[in-house]
Amino acid sequence: MAFVKGKTGNTKTDKVYTPSAIAKLIIDKFPLSGKVLDAFRGKGAFYDNYPDTVEKDWCEIDDGRDFFEYKEHVDWIITNPPYSIYDDVMEHSMEIADNIVYLVPLSKVVSSLGRIKKLFDFGGVPYIYIIGASRCGFPFGFPACAIHIQKGYQGDTKIEMY
């Protein structure tokens, strides 16, 4: 059993691996440039689909690279984070990245007023891409989404469905 160390302590991970085709579909929605980090590489679905035009990096606790110890600035984080420590992940992502894209259950994004406030204190949400959980290979019935959180963003949010 694997563990991820978050600020709230060691938490069992809820590992859900993203199909490569879904990772590519999400990545293709964004104009990636600069340095891109897959904070929770897993089997590499996101990392392996990043374009060759960007500088790629990754973290994966099972391979000895803990995201919470990563301190370098990145232009983008695109990943499927552990949902059980989502708030810790979001907080650390906001410390090191200008653009964050998570593949998560939609309910995770909007289930806490405090979480929503953190999003808007950081910037805003330019884009939400809603994808059925079953298409993502997720073992739950909630819709999933790729949510783009951007530092300093002040505009409207575009919502699109797969």
C-alpha positions in Angstrom: 0.0 0.0 0.0 1.4 3.4 -1.0 1.3 6.6 1.1 1.6 10.2 0.3 2.9 12.6 2.9 0.8 15.7 3.0 0.8 18.6 5.5 -2.0 16.8 7.4 0.1 13.7 7.8 0.4 10.4 6.0 -2.7 9.5 4.1 -3.5 6.4 2.1 -3.6 7.3 -1.5 -6.7 6.9 -3.6 -4.7 6.0 -6.7 -6.8 6.3 -9.8 -4.7 6.1 -13.0 -5.8 8.2 -15.9 -6.1 6.6 -19.3 -3.5 8.0 -21.7 -6.1 9.0 -24.3 -7.9 11.2 -21.7 -4.6 12.7 -20.5 -3.8 13.6 -24.1 -7.3 15.0 -24.7 -6.8 17.3 -21.6 -3.3 18.4 -22.5 -4.3 19.3 -26.0 -6.8 21.9 -24.5 -4.0 24.1 -23.2 -1.3 26.2 -24.8 1.6 24.7 -22.8 4.9 26.5 -22.7 7.8 26.7 -20.4 8.3 24.1 -17.6 5.5 21.6 -17.0 5.3 19.4 -14.0 3.3 16.1 -13.5 3.1 16.3 -9.7 1.8 12.7 -9.4 3.2 10.9 -12.4 1.8 7.4 -11.6 2.1 5.4 -14.8 3.0 8.5 -16.8 -0.3 9.2 -18.7 0.1 13.0 -18.5 3.9 13.1 -18.4 4.3 10.9 -21.5 1.8 13.1 -23.4 3.4 16.5 -22.7 4.6 18.0 -26.0 8.3 17.9 -26.8 8.2 21.8 -27.0 8.1 22.1 -23.2 10.6 21.3 -20.4 9.1 18.3 -18.5 9.5 17.3 -14.9 7.7 14.9 -12.6 7.2 13.8 -9.0 6.1 10.3 -7.9 6.3 9.3 -4.2 6.7 5.6 -5.2 9.8 6.6 -7.1 11.3 8.7 -4.3 10.2 12.1 -5.6 7.8 13.7 -3.2 5.7 16.6 -4.6 5.6 18.3 -1.3 9.4 18.6 -1.4 9.4 20.1 -4.9 10.3 23.8 -4.6 11.1 24.9 -8.2 8.8 27.3 -10.0 6.9 25.8 -12.9 4.7 27.4 -15.5 2.2 24.5 -15.5 1.2 21.6 -13.3 -1.1 19.1 -15.1 -1.9 16.0 -13.1 -4.5 13.7 -11.5 -3.8 14.4 -7.8 -4.7 12.2 -4.8 -8.2 13.3 -3.8 -7.7 12.5 -0.1 -5.2 15.3 0.3 -6.5 17.6 -2.4 -6.3 20.8 -0.2 -2.7 20.2 0.6 -1.9 19.5 -3.1 -3.8 22.7 -4.2 -2.0 24.8 -1.6 1.5 23.6 -2.6 0.7 23.8 -6.3 -0.3 27.5 -5.8 3.1 28.1 -4.2 5.1 26.9 -7.2 3.0 27.2 -10.4 1.3 29.9 -12.5 -1.2 27.5 -14.1 -2.7 24.4 -12.6 -4.8 21.7 -14.3 -6.2 18.9 -12.2 -8.3 16.0 -13.3 -10.6 15.5 -10.3 -14.2 14.8 -9.4 -16.2 18.0 -10.1 -17.7 17.8 -6.7 -14.1 18.1 -5.2 -13.8 21.6 -6.7 -17.0 23.0 -5.4 -17.7 21.1 -2.2 -16.1 23.7 0.1 -16.5 27.4 0.3 -13.0 27.7 1.7 -11.6 25.8 -1.3 -13.5 28.1 -3.7 -12.2 31.2 -1.9 -8.6 29.9 -2.2 -9.1 29.5 -5.9 -10.1 33.1 -6.3 -7.5 34.4 -3.9 -4.9 32.8 -6.2 -6.5 34.1 -9.4 -9.4 32.3 -11.0 -10.7 29.5 -13.2 -10.5 30.2 -16.9 -11.8 26.8 -17.9 -13.5 23.7 -16.7 -13.7 20.7 -19.0 -16.3 18.2 -17.7 -15.7 14.5 -18.5 -17.8 11.5 -17.4 -16.0 9.6 -14.7 -16.4 6.3 -16.5 -14.5 7.7 -19.5 -11.6 8.6 -17.2 -11.6 5.1 -15.8 -12.7 6.3 -12.4 -14.6 3.9 -10.1 -17.2 6.4 -9.0 -20.4 7.9 -10.5 -19.6 11.6 -10.1 -18.6 13.6 -13.1 -14.9 14.4 -13.4 -13.4 17.6 -14.7 -10.2 19.1 -15.9 -10.1 22.4 -14.0 -7.6 25.1 -15.0 -6.6 27.4 -12.2 -4.5 30.4 -13.2 -2.6 32.8 -11.1 -4.0 36.3 -11.3 -6.8 35.4 -13.7 -9.7 37.8 -13.5 -12.0 36.8 -16.4 -15.0 34.6 -17.0 -15.0 30.8 -16.7 -15.7 28.8 -19.8 -17.3 25.4 -19.1 -17.3 22.7 -21.8 -18.4 19.1 -21.8 -16.7 16.2 -23.5 
